Amino acid sequence: MGAAVLADNGIVYGGCNVEHKFRSHDVHAEVNALTSMITNGGTRAVAIAIVSKREHFTPCGSCMDWIFELGGPQCIVYITNSEGLITSEHLASALMPFYPY
């Protein structure tokens, strides 16, 4: 999996899954891209695009926590397939409508 974050400064930051032999320590692509944004001076995510082999996919709850923290409820979440075609587009608030923000 891969992800790209568009920050409010207009810069795109990328990330990918980093798997660990103990699965509980995996770093998801969304978190990797978001933390790359912060590391490189970005402050707020406007949109995030997630590349998945599956057509019907949404970020996990942990990744959604990061998306809300660094992008907020209006952050646009794009799901793309392995060819880079957008298969769905959502506001973060639509993916987790009862999130306590």
Protein Blocks (a to p, Z undefined) as FASTA:
>chain_A
ZZddddfkopacdddddddfblklpccfklmmmmmmmmnopabdfbdcdddfbfbdcddf
klmmmmmmmnojmlccddddfkopafbdcdfklmmmmbcZZ
